[in-house]
Amino acid sequence: KLYMGIGDATMEVDGKIIYEATDLKVGLFTDTSGF
């Protein structure tokens, strides 16, 4: 089963934010045993 979610994210390197994104659409898997 696949659930869809929306979220915000930041990426930090050495304590500094180098990337910021809002309203990311992501797939959330409940079972990864098939991978």
JODA-V937364 format. One record per backbone hydrogen bond with DSSP energy under -1.0 kcal/mol. NH is the residue of the N-H (numbers start at 1). CO is the residue of the C=O. If there is no record, write none. Layout:
nh,co
NH,CO
NH,CO
//
This chain:
nh,co
3,28
5,26
7,24
9,21
11,19
13,16
16,13
18,11
19,11
21,9
24,7
26,5
28,3
30,1
35,32
//
